[in-house]
Amino acid sequence: MSETAILTGTSRTQINHGIAQLRTVLNRALMGKAEVIEYVMAGLLAGGHILFDDLPGLGKTTLGKAVAAAVGGKFGRIQGTPDLLPSDVTGFNLFNRKTQEFEFRPGPVFSDVLLADEINRATPRTQSALFEAMGERQVSVDGKTFPLLETFFVIATQNPIDHSGTFELPEAQLDRFAMKLTIGYPSADDEIALLKDEAVRDSANPKRPEQVITPNELRRWQDEVARVEVAEKVQRYLVAIATAIRGHKEIRNGLSPRGLIMLQRLSQAFAMLQERDFVTPDDIQQVAKPVLRVRLSGNFDSADPIIQEILNSVPVPV
């Protein structure tokens, strides 16, 4: 194992402690959804954006605010509607009569955590305003390019496509997401705990999620994820999965190189969450469904069996 893949004892201990704190804060914000929280944390560490395909009211906004608060970052939000304009997302130039010059007014995309709520209710033109931001962490307005924050992280939500008033996300947009997740309804016990918590909530002094790390620390964590070792035989396993996807008769578009890189990066992040500094085939299998789901057409019920079939068909390296 290469020396660059191994963290020092102090760094490892500090990061593991910070991850445990972050996990606690997010699980407190979204009760009873520990598996979803693990995937969100993996996406955050890997620098990959997340798409939630879910019904309204299940806690996606609460989760987005909790992530922003926990990393000490700025929270931004856009609400997908048919009349939402690209400039409402990226920002716009406004003429200042005093200085006789145009001034750039940044949009909500200039944040650490951006919640794009009901993104598929916005028109395709407005959805495309996020292409450059999500892919390159920058936006271009009137021929000038503005960099976004290094930790820029998108949590987007979409209503099920059979709901009225929605536009299907283009494949180029979907490929910029790392994962597609669903929260689903909580269990009966979790809903009772939620009702009890709400009954004693002080609206005058709401309990806010605590800050666990700073954006600079998060950036260092993301750098450490890149150092988690991926052996060549594990990389060959990744490529074999991509090849099987591209050759599957029921899949129209295969896994892009960008998607393959994201699958590796999320596997590294998942290994780090398990306090390991190397990736195993199990890590790949853990993140494969949410990563591939966002790149395959159809809903969870139709995509997951195909993904499992592909995983079963590819020999696992020893």
Secondary structure, DSSP 4 states (H G I P E B T S, - for coil): --GGGS--HHHHHHHHHHHHHHHHHHHHHSTT-HHHHHHHHHHHHHT-EEEEE--TTSSHHHHHHHHHHHTT--EEEEE--TT--HHHHHEEEEEETTTTEEEEEE-TTSSSEEEEETGGGS-HHHHTHHHHHHHHSEEEETTEEEE--TT-EEEEEE--TTSTT--PPPHHHHTTEEEEE---PPPHHHHHHHHHHHHT--TTS--PPPP-S-HHHHHHHHHHHHHSB--HHHHHHHHHHHHHHHT-TT-SS---HHHHHHHHHHHHHHHHHTT-SB--HHHHHHHHHHHHHTTSSS-HHHHHHHHHHHHHHSPPP-
